[in-house]
Amino acid sequence: MKESKDYSKALLIDEHLLPAYLNRAVVRERLKNMEGAMADCNAVIRLNMFSDEAFGLRGYLYYQQKNLEELVGLGHYHLGIYNLL
């Protein structure tokens, strides 16, 4: 998908561009590339451990993958998703 390539190009220019990682993660999730989406979320969290968007999206990805062990282990960052269980 063109959008994913555009975000990847932006990250070649500036690897600290957090919105590019997050937007590419959303595109990858919609393309069912959960591994790539998870990698983008993890990259944002490594760069900014206070990114609620990255933690929220990662929790959603765990939920989509039915990875409940990881989801429950995430603690208070994902209370909204945890309450859906």
N, C-alpha and C positions, 0 to 999 in steps of 0.2 A: 504494500500500500504506500502511495506517495507520501502521505503524512508521516509515516514512520521513518522513511528515508530522510525527510526534511529535518525531523528532530535529531536523527543520527548525525546529519551534517552540522547542525548547530552545536552538538556536543563535541564534534571534532574541533570546532573553533574555540569553544569554552566548556571544558569538562566539569565546571562547577555551576552550570546553568540548570538549577533544580527544576524549574517549570518544564524544561525540555524532557527531563527524565520522567516526570510525572505524566506529562501528556503522551509520551511514547508508551508508558506503561498502560495507559487507558486504551490506546490504539492496539497494543499487543493483546490485551485482555479481550477486546472485541474480536480479534483475529484468532482467538483461542490459543494464543501463545502464552500460556500461564507462566512457564519458566522464564521467558524473557521479561514479562511484566513484573514478576517477583524480583528478578535481578535489578530492574530499574528502581523499584521501591527500596530495595536494600542499598542501592547506590546513594539514593537521597538520604536515607537514614544514616549512612556512614558520614555523609557530608554535613548533615544537620539532624542531630539526634532528637530535636524538638519539633520535627515536621509532623504535625497532626495529619496532614493530607497523606503522607507516605505511610504512616502507621495505619490509618484508616483504610487505605486502598489495600495494603498488605493483609489486613484482617479480612477484608472482603474477598481477596483472592484465596486465602486459606478456607474461608467459608464455602466459596464456589467449588473448591477442590475436595470438599468434605474432609479436610484435614483438621479434625476437631481437636486432636491432641495439641497441635501447634496453636490453634485458636484459643483454647482454654488457657494455655501457658503464657499467653501474651499479657495477662494481667489487666490493670485498669485502663490501658490504652484503648481497649476495644470493648468497653462495657456495652455500648449500643448493640453491637453484633452479638456479644456473649448472651445478652438477654433474649435473643431470638431462638436460642437453643432449647 
